[in-house]
Amino acid sequence: MDRIGFIGLGRMGQPVARNLAASGHALAVWNRSPGKSGPLLEAGAVEVDRPSAACAPGAVVFTMLSDDRALEEVVSSEGFLDRLSPGGLHVSMSTVAPATSRRLAGRHEKAGSAFVAAPVFGRPDAAAARKLWVCVSGAPAGRERAIPFLRTIGQGIYEFGDDAGAASVAKLCGNFLIAAAMESMAEAFALGEKSGVAPGALAKLFGETLFSSPVYQNYGKSIAEKKFQPPGFALPLGLKDMSLVLAAAAEARAPMPVANLVRDRLLSGLARGREDYDWSALALGAAEDAGIA
């Protein structure tokens, strides 16, 4: 099996890295904050002291980082691109701006390595169960090399072509649709509650019939029960993603009025001190507007 690098051991990175290790790959791991590598070390991983030490010429390195800045800092850190070349592959699983993915793809190509964007849909429990949905784009040879690894951590892979930014666009579109669904459920449940219909009953009805999908079933239950802690995807990260959606929309000249509404719901949640809430807590905004929060 290949030796691979893995950078970023947060809520999502941990289970993805564990599944790669369980598939027989020898991991070299690094995380900005110390103390998160213990379970992986028990599984045979080696902890390194800097991002570039997770790289080797011709090797594969995965990153699962919180935002564009963190990703760019890793790629720009001393020795990262040099150690990965020639022939190495960087698989970025972060949710970032399409422009960031395109820019980093160009930097890798110039240095003699490849960059593939592979953002995922799914929460930490789905990552642990190998049930992520993976969007992939980038140069054909890089995609071909990345896909066998990605099959070990997900239940489905969707390819979006040679443009490294395309998978990032797909991911942002999906996160927008999730957020819009949560806002719609929040408004509907507020109407139901003020009219004497239990939100839980509405969540059950729609989650089992018209909108039978994990988004409506899982988030619907959380919104109906107003259970937003512990976070599976923290509210500040949701705000980051909606800001990325709107930036991409502005660049493409594609108006997204609902995205603006959702972004403001998330911003309002942070203004009310909900940093450690799940992003589905944006639903509290609709309840507060209706006087039932």
C-alpha positions, 0 to 999 in steps of 0.5 A, spaced: 500 500 500 502 507 498 504 511 504 500 518 504 500 524 507 494 527 511 494 534 513 488 537 518 485 532 523 479 536 525 472 533 526 472 531 518 479 529 517 480 524 523 475 519 521 477 520 513 484 519 515 482 513 520 479 510 514 485 511 509 489 507 515 484 502 516 485 500 508 492 499 509 495 505 507 501 508 511 500 515 514 504 521 515 499 526 519 500 533 521 495 538 524 496 545 526 493 544 533 497 538 537 494 533 541 489 530 535 493 524 532 493 519 538 488 514 535 491 515 528 498 513 531 495 507 535 493 505 528 500 506 525 501 513 523 507 517 524 506 524 526 510 529 523 512 536 525 511 540 519 506 540 513 512 538 508 514 532 512 508 529 510 510 530 502 515 526 498 516 526 491 511 522 487 507 521 493 499 523 495 498 528 500 490 529 502 488 536 506 482 537 510 482 544 512 477 549 515 478 554 509 482 558 504 487 561 508 489 555 512 489 551 505 493 556 502 498 557 508 499 549 508 501 549 500 505 556 501 509 553 507 516 551 506 518 545 502 511 543 501 511 543 493 518 542 492 518 535 496 511 533 493 515 534 486 516 531 481 510 527 480 506 528 487 499 529 488 495 533 492 488 531 494 484 537 497 478 535 500 476 542 503 470 547 501 474 553 498 473 558 493 473 555 486 478 561 484 482 558 490 482 551 487 484 553 480 490 558 483 493 552 487 492 547 481 496 552 477 502 552 482 502 545 483 502 544 475 508 549 475 512 545 480 511 539 477 505 535 481 498 535 481 492 538 484 485 535 485 479 538 488 475 533 492 470 536 497 465 532 500 458 532 502 457 528 509 458 530 517 463 526 521 458 520 522 458 519 515 465 520 514 466 515 519 461 510 516 465 511 509 458 514 506 461 521 504 459 523 497 465 526 493 466 531 488 472 531 484 475 535 479 482 536 476 487 534 471 485 527 468 491 523 470 490 526 477 483 524 478 485 517 475 490 516 481 486 519 486 479 516 485 481 509 488 483 512 495 477 516 495 473 510 494 475 507 500 472 513 504 466 514 500 459 511 498 459 515 491 464 519 487 462 524 482 466 527 477 466 534 474 472 534 469 478 537 468 477 544 471 480 544 478 475 549 480 469 545 478 468 541 484 468 547 488 463 550 485 459 543 485 460 543 493 458 550 494 452 549 490 450 543 494 451 547 501 447 552 499 441 548 497 442 544 504 442 551 507 436 553 503 432 547 505 434 548 513 431 556 512 425 553 508 423 548 514 424 553 519 419 558 516 414 552 515 415 549 522 414 556 525 408 557 521 406 550 524 407 551 531 404 558 531 398 554 528 397 549 533 401 543 529 407 540 532 414 541 528 416 534 530 409 532 526 411 536 520 418 533 520 416 526 520 411 527 514 415 531 510 421 527 511 418 520 510 414 523 504 415 529 499 422 530 501 425 523 503 432 525 504 437 525 509 437 533 509 430 533 510 430 527 515 436 529 519 436 537 519 428 537 520 429 533 526 434 537 529 430 544 527 423 541 530 426 539 536 431 545 537 437 541 538 443 544 535 449 542 540 454 539 539 455 541 532 456 536 526 458 542 522 459 549 526 455 555 525 461 559 523 463 554 518 456 555 515 457 562 514 464 561 511 461 557 506 455 562 504 460 567 504 464 563 498 457 562 495 455 569 494 462 571 492 462 566 487 455 568 485 458 575 484 464 573 480 459 569 475 454 575 475 448 570 478 444 573 483 442 569 489 437 572 493 436 566 498 443 565 499 443 572 502 438 571 506 441 565 509 448 568 510 444 573 514 441 568 518 448 565 520 451 572 521 445 573 526 446 567 530 454 569 531 451 576 533 447 572 538 453 568 541 452 561 537 459 560 535 459 553 538 452 551 535 451 547 529 449 551 522 442 548 522 441 553 528 440 558 523 433 556 524 432 559 530 432 566 526 425 564 523 423 562 530 425 568 533 421 572 528 415 568 529 416 570 537 416 562 539 424 561 540 
